[in-house]
């Protein structure tokens, strides 16, 4: 996809996190990720940007970008459908800010995000949507089984990471949470867990590193835990009545 790098640079150069509308290139915050802010630029309404200001050099950002494209390629090979995307690396001299990696992703209709659809679809359609999500998620483990130890991918399968787009008879389901690659090559984790700590307050990082980081990194490689998160997430989405159906669907695959 085409990124207007000049506009993106002007945005980063003039960025005031306390007043996004004050820049020549105004932006609207859509959401927050674990290590990113997700926003849309006024002049590019069809593109969602994820801003990741966590790198100490251009080369480290480039390495992350390569890992990102590898991860997307393996997800696609596994049979998942992803929105069009690209990356762009920015460093503003004299700003005092880290090197930034922007991940640009095709914007899908907001009302097609699965965690929103469960509040608008009837119970039958909700079950069908969960069935879609589970059947897509299981493709990851099928891919891992056939790839052996050389390539192993993982995903966070919660409803908010999926979008169901298209007509009722033959919709397309997209996996959209690709900005934090979960990828092992020859049984070695490619993601640098220290990068995931950059958004945490400094005084908390040793606690997170000691007690939580390994569990967080590893759980997405375990099918039962990924599906547990999917079912439990229905509490957060205020739809606990869907949990029995979700468990029944999940158990047909486990």
N, C-alpha and C positions, 0 to 999 in steps of 0.2 A: 504494500500500500504506500501511497505518497505522503510523506511528512513534509510540512512547510518548516524547514529547519531555521530559516531566518526569523519567522514569527515565534518559533519555540525559543530561540535564543533571546529575543527581545523580552519574552515572558520571563525567562529565568533571570535575565539581567536586571529587570525592574521588580522582581518578586519581593513583595512585602507580605509575609504570611498573615499579618494581622489585618490586611486590607487588600484582598484579591481584586476587588473592583477598582482599586486605585491605579492599577497599571494600565498602560496603553493597550495591552492585550489582556482583557479581563477574562476571568475563569470562574467556573461554578464547581464547587466541590460536590462530588456525588457520593463518595464513601471513603472509608479508610481501610487499608489492608494491614497485614502484620508489619510490613516494612515499607509501606508506600502510602501516598495520598492519591486518590483516584478523582480525576476532574475532567471537565470538558472546557475547551477554549471556545470563546464566543464565535470566532470565525471558522471553526471546524465542528459544527454540531453533530456530524456523523462519526466522530472519532472520540474514543475515550482514552485518556492518557493516565498512566501510572508513573508517578514521579518517585524515584528511589535515590535519595541523597545519602548514600552509605559507603561511597568508595573513596579510597585515599589516593587513587591514581587513575589515569586513563586506561592503563593496561589492565587493572583489576576489573574495571567496568567492561572492557572489551571481553575479558574472559567470561564474565557473567553473561554477556550477550550471546556468546557462542554456546554456552551451556543452555541458555533459554531456547535457542533455535534447535539444539539437539533434542531437548525435552519435548518441544512441540512436534518435532519430526517423529519421535518414537510414539507419542500419543496418537498421532495420525496413523502410523503403521499399525497400532493396536486396534484401529477402527473407530476412534473417536473423531468427532467433527469439532473443529475449532474455528473461532472467528478469524478473519484476516488480521495480521498483525505485523509490526515492524519495531525496530528499536532505534534510538538516537542517543548519543552521549554528548553531554554538555559540561564545560568547565568555564566559569566566568572569572577571569583573572582579577584579583584584588577584592573579590567578594567575601573571602574568608569562609566560604561554604565548601563542602565536599564536592567531588565530582558526582554528577547526576546521570543516572541512566533513566531515560524515558522509554516506556513500553507503550506503543500506540496500538490500540485494538479497535476493530470495527465495532461501532455501537449497535447493539441489538435493542429492540423495543423493550422498554422497562417493564411493561405489563406482561412480557413473556418470561420474565425471570421466575423460576419455579417456586421460590419462597413467597412470591406474590400471587402466583396462580392458585396456590392452595386456598387462598381466601376468596377467590372468585369462581372456581370451578365447583361443580357438584361432587358428591362423594365418589361416584363412579369414575368421573374424569380424574379426580385426585388419585385414585388407586392406579389408574392407567398411567398417569404421569410418574408416580413412584416406580411403577414397573419399568418404565423407560429408563429412569435414572439408575436403577439397580442393574438392568441388563447392560447398560453402557459401562457401568463401573466394573462389572465382572470381566469385561474385555481386557482390562488392565492385567488381571491375574492370569487370564488365558495367554496373553502376550508374554508375561514373565515365565510361565511354564514352558513355552516353546523356545524362549530365548536363552534358557539356561542361565549360568552365573554371569554371562558376559554383559547383559543389559537387564536392569530391573528398574521399573518405574513405579511411581506411587502417586495417588491423588487424594485430595480432600473432597469426599463425595457429598458434602452437605448440600441441601437444596439450593442455597443461595449461589452456588457455583455452577448452576445449570440454567439453561434457557430453552424453552420449548417454543419453536417458531414455525408458523405455517398453519395450514388448514387442519381440521379435525381428523381427516381420514389418513393423512400421511405427513405429519409434522416432522421437522428436523430438530433434534436435540443437540445443543452445543454445550461443550465444557469450556468455561470462561476463566477459571482460576489458574492461569499458567505462569504468572509472574514470579512465583517461588518454585523453581524447578526441584522436583524430588526424583533423583536419578542416581542409580549406582551402576558403575562400570567395573566389571571384574570384582564385584563385591565391595567396591570402595565408594563411599558416599562422595558425590561430586559437589554437593552444596556445602559451602563453608558456613558452619553453624554460627561462627562469630559474627557474620554479617547480620544474622537474624537478631542479634543482641543490640545492634546499633540504635534501634529506636527505643530501647529500654533505658530508664535513668541509670546513670553510672553506678550508684550505690546499690542497685538491685541486681546488677549483672552477675555478680559472683553467686548469688543465691539461685538465680535462674540457671546459670551454667552448672551448678552443683546438683540441683534437685530436679530440674524439669526438662532441660534441653534434650538430653538423650531420649527421654520418653516421647517428647513431641516429635523429634525427627524420625523415630522408629515406628511409631504407631501407624503411620500412613502406609507402611509396607505390609500391614497385617490385615487381611480382608475382614475378619470378624470385628476388629476395632474400628475400621472405616465404616462398616455398616452399623455398628453400635452408635457411632457419632451421627450417622444419618437419621436413625430412629429417634435418638435422644434429642436431636435438634428440633424435632416437632414440638417438644415442650416449649422451647424458646420461641417458636413461631406461633404459639398459642393454638396448636392443633393436636392436642394429646389424643383426641378420639381417632386419629389416623394411625396411631402407633401399632395397635394390633394388626391392622392390614399390612403395615410396613414390615413388621416382623414376619408375618406369614409369607410375604413375597420374598423377603431376604432368605428365609429358611429353605426356600426351594432351590437356592443356589449354593448354600453352605452344606 
